[in-house]
Amino acid sequence: MSLIGEIELPCEHESPGTARTVVNEWLGKNHPASFNVRLVVSELVTNSVRYASLYTSKGIGLRLYDVGEAVRVEVQDSGAKHAYPKLDAPQSDIENSVREGGRGLFIVEKYSVLWGVTFIQNPLGCIVWAEVPLQEPTPEEFDSTVRA
């Protein structure tokens, strides 16, 4: 596992956009997973801003690693010790089309081969991580999970 880049972001609404820009600089526009990694990073940083900011005003750590056939994304915050990010129950297409939120982890799951949460003690918080493959899912693979 080789570190691509690391940055500390403030826990504020502009941070997902900043994270996308930084990831674009780290990977470059010709990287095969650039778009998907930016999408996953945006969702995970948005979740940290939305939920971790309820518990702390500390920053959000973002790290990217090259793990061979994938890029590992890690977003660390010092949010609630027992607030485990989870997927909501699948909704119907109509319910999903009018929802304002709640799709972020579905996107993370769809574009990742693995993802999870690691709770840490020092500093207290958690790391939400995802491994985004270099090869994009086919439209059929994407549609089958999104509609599930």
Backbone as a ProteinNet text record, in pm:
[ID]
protein_1_A
[PRIMARY]
MSLIGEIELPCEHESPGTARTVVNEWLGKNHPASFNVRLVVSELVTNSVRYASLYTSKGIGLRLYDVGEAVRVEVQDSGAKHAYPKLDAPQSDIENSVREGGRGLFIVEKYSVLWGVTFIQNPLGCIVWAEVPLQEPTPEEFDSTVRA
[TERTIARY]
86.5	0	90.6	68.9	152.1	67	107.1	32.6	38.5	-78	-88.2	-91	-170.6	-181	-257.8	-237	-302	-324.8	-442.6	-475.5	-572.2	-566.3	-662.9	-755.5	-885.1	-985.7	-1065.4	-1110	-1197.5	-1334.4	-1404.1	-1537.1	-1638.5	-1645.1	-1734.7	-1791.7	-1895.4	-1969.6	-1888.1	-1781.1	-1698.4	-1601.2	-1583.4	-1481.1	-1501.5	-1624.4	-1637.3	-1584.8	-1610.3	-1559	-1407.6	-1352.7	-1207.2	-1147.2	-1210.5	-1161.9	-1161.7	-1267.2	-1270.9	-1156.4	-1130.9	-1022.8	-887.7	-864.8	-738	-718.7	-823.4	-814.5	-782.9	-843.4	-816.1	-668.3	-612	-469.6	-382.2	-416.9	-336.5	-337.1	-454.9	-467.3	-447.8	-484.9	-480.5	-604.8	-637.6	-762.7	-758	-639.6	-629.4	-622.9	-626.7	-625	-754.2	-748.4	-868.8	-980.8	-948.3	-1052	-1078.7	-1026.9	-1035.1	-1178.3	-1269.7	-1407.8	-1471.5	-1455.2	-1518.1	-1459.9	-1329.2	-1266.9	-1318.2	-1326.8	-1380.2	-1522.7	-1603.1	-1741.1	-1748	-1670.2	-1668.4	-1615.3	-1507.9	-1451.5	-1555.1	-1623.3	-1724.4	-1833.6	-1880.7	-1985.9	-1936.5	-1815.6	-1765.4	-1732.6	-1674.8	-1646	-1776.5	-1874.3	-2005.5	-2067.1	-2058.7	-2111.1	-2038.2	-1907.3	-1831.6	-1875.3	-1890.8	-1933.7	-2073.1	-2160.6	-2299.7	-2313.9	-2245.7	-2269.5	-2163	-2036.7	-1932	-1938.1	-1982.6	-1989	-2091.3	-2180.3	-2274.8	-2203.6	-2087.2	-2017.7	-1886.9	-1831.6	-1701.4	-1680.6	-1588.3	-1550.7	-1410.8	-1355.4	-1222.4	-1226.5	-1109.5	-1099.5	-1131.1	-1126.1	-1152	-1023.7	-974.9	-855.3	-894.6	-825.6	-847.8	-714.7	-714.5	-595.5	-633.4	-545.8	-561	-437.8	-460.5	-351.4	-367.4	-255.8	-253.2	-239.8	-339.9	-335.2	-333.5	-274.5	-263.7	-376.9	-478.2	-591.5	-702	-674	-774.8	-705.6	-784.7	-741.6	-818.9	-747	-811.3	-830.9	-954.5	-993.2	-1015.5	-959.9	-986.9	-1028.1	-1142.5	-1190.3	-1205.1	-1129.1	-1125.5	-1185.6	-1272.2	-1326.5	-1338.1	-1371.1	-1382.3	-1527.2	-1614.3	-1756.7	-1792.8	-1919.7	-1973.1	-1904.5	-1872.2	-1800.7	-1882.3	-2012.8	-2095.3	-2183.8	-2161	-2241.9	-2183.2	-2229.5	-2177.7	-2250.8	-2179.2	-2246.6	-2309.2	-2432.9	-2501.7	-2591.8	-2619.1	-2711	-2853.4	-2936.4	-3078.7	-3140.5	-3256.6	-3326.8	-3354.7	-3342.3	-3370.5	-3512.6	-3525.8	-3654.1	-3698.7	-3822.7	-3870.6	-3807.5	-3811.1	-3757.1	-3822.1	-3952.4	-4022.6	-3975	-3966.3	-3918.2	-3774.7	-3688.3	-3550.1	-3541.6	-3629.6	-3620.7	-3657	-3730.3	-3769.3	-3694.3	-3611.4	-3533.8	-3429.3	-3411.6	-3308.2	-3173.9	-3172.2	-3047.4	-3057.3	-2953.2	-2956.7	-2906.1	-2854.6	-2803.7	-2652.1	-2586	-2440.3	-2372	-2412.4	-2346.3	-2382.3	-2497.2	-2527.6	-2426.7	-2394.1	-2294.5	-2158.2	-2120.5	-1992.7	-1988.5	-2094.6	-2097.9	-2089.9	-2156	-2160.6	-2025.3	-1953.6	-1827	-1706.7	-1728.3	-1619.7	-1625.6	-1509	-1506.9	-1520.3	-1476.9	-1489.7	-1505.2	-1578.4	-1581.3	-1618.5	-1583.9	-1614.8	-1578.7	-1587.5	-1560.9	-1467.3	-1368.1	-1276.2	-1283.8	-1320.9	-1323.7	-1183.6	-1144.9	-1011.5	-1021.8	-919.1	-918.8	-839.5	-728.5	-644.1	-599	-655.5	-762.6	-895.8	-987	-1117.6	-1191.9	-1251.2	-1327.1	-1338.3	-1350.3	-1359.9	-1300.9	-1265.4	-1219.3	-1318.8	-1380.4	-1463.1	-1373.9	-1360.2	-1269	-1342.3	-1289	-1345.5	-1233.1	-1241	-1144.1	-1215.3	-1174.3	-1236	-1149.8	-1207	-1126.8	-1088.6	-979.6	-935.9	-1029.7	-1100.6	-1195.4	-1336.2	-1406.8	-1543.1	-1640.6	-1746.9	-1851.3	-1924.5	-1970.2	-2047.4	-2182.7	-2250.6	-2384	-2479.8	-2469.5	-2557	-2528.5	-2399.4	-2363.2	-2412.9	-2396.7	-2439.3	-2590.2	-2665.2	-2812	-2865.7	-2802.4	-2853.3	-2842.9	-2740.4	-2726.8	-2811.7	-2816.2	-2890.9	-3039.1	-3090.9	-3234.7	-3269.6	-3168.9	-3195.4	-3276
-117.4	0	123	210.1	328.8	455.3	546.7	670.5	757.6	799	891.8	1034.8	1059.1	1193.1	1193.3	1299.5	1312.9	1461.2	1493.2	1631.8	1636	1742.4	1768.1	1878.5	1852.9	1948.9	2000.6	2124.6	2172.7	2104.9	2097.1	2036.6	2144.5	2175.1	2279.8	2241.5	2309.2	2272.9	2280.5	2356.6	2367.8	2251	2172.3	2067.5	1957.8	1913.2	1813.1	1864	1989.1	2046.3	2055.7	2097.2	2103.2	1964.1	1863.6	1725.9	1677.5	1708.1	1667.6	1731.3	1858.7	1929.1	1867.4	1838	1779.2	1641.1	1559.8	1425.7	1435.8	1530.2	1551.3	1585.2	1668	1702.4	1580.6	1502.7	1386	1279.4	1251.1	1141.8	1188.1	1310.8	1358.2	1314	1387.3	1359.2	1232.1	1178.1	1056.9	928	938.4	818.7	740.6	607.8	531.2	535.9	565	567.3	708.7	809	946.7	990.7	972.3	1016	941.7	809.9	729	759.2	781.3	814.5	950.5	1048	1179.3	1166.3	1084.6	1064.8	1003.2	898.2	832.5	927.5	998.2	1095.3	1201.4	1251.5	1355.3	1305.7	1184.3	1128.9	1109.1	1056.5	1030.3	1158.4	1256	1383.9	1456.2	1450.1	1509.8	1448.8	1315.7	1249.7	1296.8	1313.5	1362.1	1503.5	1588.6	1726.1	1724.2	1644	1640.7	1580.4	1469.8	1397.3	1420	1424	1443.8	1583.7	1680.3	1817.8	1831.5	1734.8	1736.5	1712.8	1646.9	1606.3	1681.4	1741.1	1803.6	1908.1	1995.7	2091.7	2062.2	1946.3	1908.6	1877.5	1869.3	1849.2	1708.5	1694.5	1568	1529.2	1409.4	1360.7	1285.3	1313.2	1243.3	1185.2	1055.3	988	899.1	894.7	804.8	717.7	588.6	493.4	418.1	385.1	295.1	154.3	69	-69.1	-168.8	-128.4	-217.9	-199	-282.1	-275.7	-182	-106	-15.3	104.3	205.7	320.3	312.6	312.5	309.2	452.4	484.4	614.5	597.2	686.5	686.1	826.5	836	963.2	944.1	1022.8	1009.3	1133.2	1110.6	1222.4	1180.3	1274.9	1245.1	1253.2	1198.2	1199	1103.2	1072.4	988.7	852.4	807.7	681.6	561.4	567.4	450.9	475.9	584.2	613.9	542.6	423.2	341.8	375.7	423.5	450.9	323.3	332.4	213.8	251.1	150.7	168.2	163.1	255.8	248.8	136.3	90.9	-11.6	39.7	-46.3	-2.8	52	154.1	218.1	187.2	214.5	199	307.3	288.7	388.5	524.6	526.2	653.6	719.3	641.9	698.8	749.1	673.3	716.3	844	860.1	975.8	1106.3	1101.3	1224.6	1244.7	1151.5	1165.3	1275	1354	1456.9	1403.3	1297.4	1242.8	1093.7	1032.4	890.4	800.9	859.6	777.2	762.6	839.2	844.9	711.7	633.5	505.6	403.1	418.4	331.3	357.9	484.4	520.5	464.2	480.1	426.8	275.8	207.4	62	22.5	97	63.9	79.3	183.7	212.6	152.6	75.8	15.8	-135.5	-197.5	-343.3	-384.2	-297.3	-317	-180.4	-174.8	-52.3	-91.2	-6.2	-36.5	79	52.2	153.2	92.5	169.1	129.9	234.8	191.9	284.4	294.1	415.5	438	503.6	481.3	533.1	662.4	675.4	792.7	846	952.3	1028.7	956.4	980	915	950	852.3	876.5	751.8	771.2	657.4	692.4	587.8	599	521.2	589.3	520.4	504.5	382.1	354.8	282.2	298.2	229.7	203.9	91.7	60.1	66	163.6	190.4	125.3	30.7	-39.5	52.9	16.5	95.5	79.9	-32.3	-56.7	-21.6	56.5	98.1	-18.4	-16.6	-118.4	-95.1	-203.1	-187.9	-124.9	-64.6	-9.7	-113.4	-237.7	-343	-371.3	-375.6	-398.4	-282.9	-160.4	-44.2	-44	-64.4	-63.5	-172.4	-289.5	-399.5	-366.8	-295.4	-262.6	-142.3	-40.9	80.3	49.5	-40.5	-71.5	-177	-235.7	-343.7	-295
0	0	0	-95.9	-112.9	-100.7	-13.1	7.5	-117.6	-165.5	-278.3	-227.1	-123.7	-68.5	61.3	138.7	269	295.4	349.6	380.2	497.8	574.2	681.6	631.7	636.8	591.4	710.6	704.3	811.4	800.6	910.1	911.5	873.8	743.2	694.9	558.4	517.2	396.4	267.4	265.3	145.1	128.7	233.1	231.8	127.1	97.1	-9.4	-144.6	-176.3	-300.9	-300.1	-187.3	-173.3	-188.7	-127.7	-136.8	-281.7	-357.9	-499.6	-577.5	-552.2	-621.4	-588.4	-461.3	-417.6	-479.8	-480.6	-538.9	-687.4	-755.2	-897.3	-919.2	-831.2	-841.4	-813.4	-711.4	-676.4	-785.5	-841.6	-939.2	-1083.2	-1112.3	-1250.2	-1325.1	-1427.9	-1500.2	-1583.1	-1611.3	-1693.1	-1611.6	-1480.9	-1396.6	-1420.7	-1436.8	-1471.7	-1367.6	-1242.3	-1138.6	-1087.7	-1154.4	-1105.3	-1075	-1168.4	-1147.8	-1030.7	-1027.1	-922.5	-784.9	-777.4	-649.6	-601.7	-691.4	-651.6	-600	-664.5	-622.4	-482.1	-458.4	-328.1	-220.9	-250.4	-155.5	-121	-221.6	-199.3	-104.9	-125.6	-40.1	103.4	119.4	253.4	329.6	261	327.2	360.6	271.3	299.2	424.8	437.5	557.7	682.8	673.4	789.8	827.2	727.8	756.1	818.3	761.4	807.9	946.6	971.9	1095.9	1202.2	1166	1267.4	1325.4	1246.7	1296.9	1410.1	1424.6	1535.8	1669	1663.3	1784.5	1807.9	1703.6	1716.9	1608.4	1631.2	1527.8	1475.2	1513.6	1466.1	1318.3	1258	1114.3	1068	936.6	868.7	796.5	822.9	754.4	628.5	519.3	392.5	346.8	319.1	269	151.4	53	-61.5	-70.2	-98.2	-113.4	-244.5	-306.1	-420.7	-363.2	-390.7	-340.7	-456.4	-567.1	-681.7	-779.7	-770.4	-862.7	-815.3	-708.5	-653.4	-587.6	-561.2	-481.7	-351	-240	-108.2	-60.7	-26.9	26.2	176.2	256.1	400.4	441.6	508.7	562.6	713.1	786.8	933.1	997.3	1095.9	1173.3	1318.6	1402.8	1545.7	1590.3	1507.3	1536.5	1647.9	1655.6	1764.2	1766.2	1885.3	1903.2	1855.1	1865.6	1830.3	1708.9	1636.2	1518.7	1398.2	1373.5	1264.3	1135.1	1032.8	905.1	851.3	807.7	757	641.3	559.4	447.6	499.9	454.2	485.2	404.1	445.7	369.1	228.5	127.3	-9.9	-22.6	-102.4	-126.5	-269	-299	-436.2	-523.2	-655.3	-747.1	-725.1	-700.1	-679.9	-551.3	-443.3	-316.5	-329.9	-399.3	-417.9	-500.7	-598.2	-687.1	-617.9	-507.2	-438.2	-306.7	-269.6	-146.1	-161.9	-56.9	-60.6	-15.3	59.7	110.5	125.7	182	210.1	99.6	-8.8	-118.4	-114.7	-29.8	-29.7	-12	87.5	109.5	3.1	-63	-177.5	-289.1	-309.6	-411	-372	-246	-198.3	-219.5	-181.9	-199.7	-346.8	-432.2	-574.8	-641.8	-606.4	-672.9	-602.2	-496.3	-419.9	-426.8	-421.1	-410.4	-264.3	-174.1	-29.7	35.2	145.1	225.9	368.3	460.7	599.6	690.9	820.2	922.1	1025.4	1065.1	1170.1	1280.2	1400.6	1513.3	1571.5	1610.7	1664.7	1802.1	1883.6	2020.7	2034.4	1959.5	1978.1	1843.2	1793.4	1856.5	1838.9	1930.9	1928.4	1800.2	1737.6	1615.2	1531.4	1401.7	1312	1175.5	1104.4	966.5	881.7	786.2	688	565.9	519.1	409.1	296.8	177	60.3	-38.6	-107.2	-211.1	-345.9	-426.3	-556	-663.7	-739.5	-840.3	-955.6	-1022	-1136.8	-1255	-1260.6	-1369	-1321.5	-1401.4	-1365.6	-1375.8	-1291.8	-1308	-1440.2	-1499.3	-1622.2	-1587.9	-1685.6	-1657.6	-1600.5	-1645.8	-1595.7	-1448.4	-1411.1	-1271.3	-1184.2	-1233.5	-1156.9	-1139.4	-1246.7	-1239.1	-1146.1	-1146.6	-1064.1	-915.8	-873.5	-731.4	-694.5	-778.3	-747.8	-734.2	-813.5	-811	-707.2	-643.5	-545.7	-428.5
[MASK]
++++++++++++++++++++++++++++++++++++++++++++++++++++++++++++++++++++++++++++++++++++++++++++++++++++++++++++++++++++++++++++++++++++++++++++++++++++

